């Protein structure tokens, strides 16, 4: 068999295995280097002796790096042992110890600072979208407008060949950001286009924009665009999503990547505990709680206090702390009702309040509601016509009742379905 025929077979097999152009190029380069060194025109005559000599020649002049040897070694193994089904001892080529992989990531506070520092709407939207969906630069560059399914809150992710490799969740908050970006830039084919309409952004330009934005933000870490994906995985595990579920969703299976994300999410720590100490503690199975509707509402809320209550509720639901989530969501609801009441005149409010609770102090500012029981607040809101009687009864008899059961000491543990109904009621009646 001639070298040219082998190169054709290898390239064809690599493409059928959905390998990237860069991988194909590196593998073929290593294979050609080895065959050229062997000096043999018939590929089938190449032996382990030729491989051993080639290996010695690689390391004769200088110590090669892991990144240089790896594609050569893997390419030779692919060509001779996989394509030709021979039995070359690939371990005759020693593999240098790999350089430690970059493990830096953003904290949530650093990410907020980073995003806030980007004035350009397009660049800010790009990096927010990459973080929100766990996309690589290559995946972002190939992302088409038609890959967004806003109705089902999903996106399709493509590889460098334009083939769909996975689907992922699209949060309501990032969808709102994309809509604003779309109105401002009006892309034609790809969501984030380059200098020419209809052409994708280049990896180099995205990397350059990231470095400038990072420097401007003042976040003093050695970060790259890949750090956004690291942060996506890290923060999901912090929110209670199992690491194996996140990596399976991202289609990450390479051993090196699995080790990398394990180190990022669960760094080695010293501990002084024993599982025996917690053997009698009853643990419930974790169940994912869909917070997409709440996140959409959160993206619309401009009031700082209400925003924080909702956000803390979302954090609790994601971490499966459902009772705590109920308390925070109810607090956000009460705060919203208090604001609605203050839309009426103070004289009207205080007159009606005295009818319900004669000992009540006059309401002048929102903080004065602190001394009013929630049930009295609901009666007041109904009397001054900021909510109707049906909503009042539902909030008082169903939602407030669940909030009280969740917020006071006791053995009560509501079923997930009851919590979901509570969330739906709050959203439907107040938002």
N, C-alpha and C positions, 0 to 999 in steps of 0.2 A: 504494500500500500504506500502511495506517495504522500509526502507531507501535506501537499495542497488538498488532497482528498480528505485527510484527517481533519484539517482546519475547517473544511466545509461541514463535515459531520458534527464536529464539536459545536460550531456556531449554531447549526440547525437545532441540535439537542438543547443547548442553553436557552435559545429563544422559546422552544416549546415548553421549557421548564419555567418560563416567565422571569428570566434573569434580566437585570438592568443592562443598559448599553455599557456602563462603566465596568460592571463585573465581566461581561463578555470580552471587553477590550483587555482587561488585566489578565484574565485566564489565557487568552490566545497569545498575549505577549510572553507569558511565562513558558507556555508550551513551545513556541517558536524558538525561544532562547535555549531550551533544553535540547530540542531536535537539532538545532544548528550546531551546538557544542558536540553532540554525538557524532556528527559527520556522516550519518547513515541515510541513504536514499530510501531504503525499505524500512518503514516504521516498525514492522513486525520483528525486525532483527534487534531492536533495542532491548537491553537487559538491565538487571539490577547493577551489574558492574558499571555500565554507562552512567546509571543514576548516581552511584557512589562517587565516581570521578567528578561528575557535574557538581555534586554537593560540596566536595572538597574545594573545587574551583570557586564556588560562590563565596566561601568564607576565607579564601587564601589571602586576599589583600586587605580586607577590613571587616569589622563586625557589622553585619547587616541588621536592620531593624525588623521587628515583628511584622510591621505593615508592608515591608518589601518582600519578605520571604513567604508570607502567608498566601498571596495570590499565585505565586510561582508553584508552591507545593500543591495547593488545591487544584490548580489548573492541570498540572501533570497527572494528578490522581484522577481527575474527571476524564481526561482524554484517554488514558491507558487502562484504567481499572473499571471505569463506568461505560465509556463509549466502546472501547475495544475489548472489554471483558478480559484483560490480562491480569497479571498478578505481580505488579511492581511493588516493592517494599518502600512505600512512600516515606516511612519513618527514617530512611537513610538520610533524609534532609532534616536536620535538627531545627526545631522552631524556637527562635529567641523568646525570652520572656516578654510578654506584651507590656507596653507602657500603660500605666494606670489610666483608666478611662475617665474623662471629665464627668464629675458627679454633681456639679453645681446646679442649683435651681433657685427660683425666686420664692421667697416667702409671700404669703398673701398680701401683706402690707407693702412689700417691695414691688409687687406687681401693680398694685393700685397707684403707687408713686410713679412707676414706669409708664403706665398708660396715661396718667394725668399730664405727664411732661410732653407728650406727643401732640403738637398742635395740628399737624396735617391729618385731616379726617381719614384719608385713604390709608395712610400708614398705621394710624391708630386702629382702624377697623381690621386691617390685615392681622396685626399681632394679637388683638383681642379674639379674633376668629380662630387663629391657630391655637391659642391657649384654651379657648372654650370647647374645641373639638379634638384636640390632641393631634393636629396635623403636622406633618413634616413640610419643609419648604417645597420639595418636589411635588407633594400632594396638593399643596396650596396653589402652586403655579398651574397645575392641570385642572383646577376646579372650575367647572362650568356653571353658568347661571341655572341651567336646567337640572343640575344635580341637587337643587334645594327642593325639598318637599315640605313646604311650610304648614300644610294642613295636618300632616302626621308628625311634624317636628323631627324630621330626619334629613340626613344628607347622604349622598353617595360619594365614596372616596375612590379615586382612580390612581393607577400606577403611572409610570412614565410613558407607557404605551397607550394610555387612555382607557385601559380596561378597568371595570369596576371591581374592586377587591374587597370592599366591606361597606356597611352602612353604619352610621353613628347618630347619636342623639343631638338634636339642635335645640338649645334652650330658648325659651321665649325672649329672654333679655338680649341674647346675642342676635336673634332674628330682628328685633327692633333696631339694633345698631346697623345691621346690614341693610335694612330698608332705608334708613337715613342716608347711608353711603350711596346706595343705588340711585336715589333721587338726585344726589349731588353730582355723581360721575357718569351715570347712564352707560355702563359697560354693555357691549354688544353680545359677545360670546362667552368669554371667560369672566368670572366674577371680578377678579383683580387683573386688569390688563396692563401691558407695558406702555411704552411711548406711542405705539401704533394701536389703533382701535382694532379689536378682534384678535390681537396677539397676546399670549400670556406674559406675565412678568417674568423676568429672568432671576435665577437663583442669586446671581452676584449682586443685583440691585437690591434684592430683599435683605441679603446679608449686610450690605453697606448701610441701608436705612436703619437696620436694627442696631448696628454699632454706634451710629450717630445718636439715635434715640436713647440708648443705654448710657452713653457718656453724659448726655444732657440731663438724664434723670437723677444722676448722682448715686446710683446703686453701684457700689464699689465691689463688684464680683466679676470673675472671669466667665461671663455668660455668652451663649450663642443662641441662634434661633432654636436649636435643638433643646435648649434649656426650658423653652416654653412647654415642650412635650414632657420633659422630666417633671416640670411643675404640675402639669395636668394630672399625671399619674400620682405624684406625691400628695396632692391636695384631695384627690378622690379617696385615697386610702385614709387620709386624716378625717374625711367626712363619713367614714364607716364602710366604704365599698371595698370588698376583699380584693387584694392585689391580683390574685389569679384571674378574677373576673375581668378586671380592667385590661390585663395583658391579653387575655383571650379575645376580648372585644377589639383590641388594636391589632390582632393577628401577630403578636410578638411571641416568637417561639425559639429563637436562637439562644443557646446556652449563655453566651456572653451578655446578651441583652437582659436575660432573666436575672443573672447575677447583678448586673448594673442596677436594675430597678429595685431589686431586693435590698441592695446596699443603700440606695437613696431613701427608700420608704421605711426600712427597718435597720438602721445602722446598729452595729454591735454595741451593746451596753453591758455594764456589770450589773448584777442583780443579787438581791438577798431575800428571795422569796421561795416558797415551795408550793407546788400544786396541791399538796396535802392540806394547806391552810384554807383553800377555797373549795374543797371537795364536796362540802355540804351545801354550797351556794347553788341555787337553781338558776340555770341559764336558759333563756329563750332563744330559739333560732332567729337569726337576723332576717328580716324581710324588707326588701327595698320599698321605700315609700316614695311614690311619684310626687314631686314638688313642682312640676313644670308650670301648673296653673298659678301657684303662689309666686313663682319666680317672675312670671309675666306681670302679675300685679305689682310686684316689687319694682320692676323696671319703670312703672308708671307713677309710683309714689314719690313725691318731691319733699314732703314733710320729713325732716330729719328724725324726729322721735318715732313717728309711725314706721318709717323705713327700718329703723333699728329693731323695733319689736318684731316686725315681719321677718327680718333677716335672721334674728336669733331663733324664731320659730322654725324657719326653714332648716337651719343648722341642726336643730334638735330632731326634726323629722328624718333628716338624712342619716343621723347617727342612731336612729331607732329609739331615741328617747322621746317616745310618743306623748307621754303625759306632760313632760316639760314643754313639748311643742304646742300642746293644747293651751297651756297657761299663757305662753307668749302670744299665740295667735288671738286668744281672747283679749289680752291686754291691748293689742293693736286695734281690735274691734271696738273696745271701750273708748280708747283714745279718739278713734274716728267719730264715734257717736257724740263724744264731748265736743269735738270741733263743730259737728253739725248743729248741736244745741246753741253754741255761741254765735251761729249765724243769725239767731233771733235777738231781739232787744233784751238787754239785761233785766229791765223792769218786768217784761213778760215772763222771762225765765224764772225769776225769783218769786213772782206771784204764784205761778203754777207749782213751783217746788215746795212752797209753804203749805199748799193744799195736800201734798203727799207726805211731807216730813216737816211738821211745824217748827221743830227745833233747828232746822238747817240754817247755817250762816249764809249770808248773801253771796251769790256767785259774781265775781268781778273779772277774774282771769281763769284760765283753764286749770291751773293748779288748785283752785278752790274746790274742784270736783273730787279731790282726794278724800274728802271727808264724807262723800255721798256713797252709800252702798250701791252696788251694780244694779240691783233690782229696782231701787228708787230712780236711778238714772234712766233705766228703760221705760219706767212709767212716765217720767218727765219728758223724754224724747217723744213718746206717743202723744202726750197731752199737748205739746207745742207743735205737733204735726211734722216732725222731721223723720219719723218712721210711722208706719201704719200699725193698727192693732194686731193684725195677723203676724207681722214680723216681730212685734214686741212679744207676743205669746210664745212664738217659736224660739226666740232668743232666750227668753226667761226659763221656759219649761224644759227645753232640750239642751241648748248650748251652755247656758249658765250652770245648769245642773251637772253636766259633764265636767265643766271647768272646776266646779267645787269638789267633785269627787277626785279629780286628778291633782288638785292643788292642796289637798289636806292629807295628813298622815292616815294610812289605812292600807288594807290589803287589796283594794280595788285595782284591777288591771283590765282596762277596756280592750275589747277585741279591735284588731286593725280596721275592720269594716266600719265600726262605730266611729273611730277617729276620722276615717275618710268622709263619712257622712257629715261629721262636725265641720270639717274643712269646706266641704261643698256648700253647706248651709251658710257659713260665714261669707264665703265668696259670693254666693247667689243673692244674699240679702243685703249685703253692705258694699260689695265691690262691683 
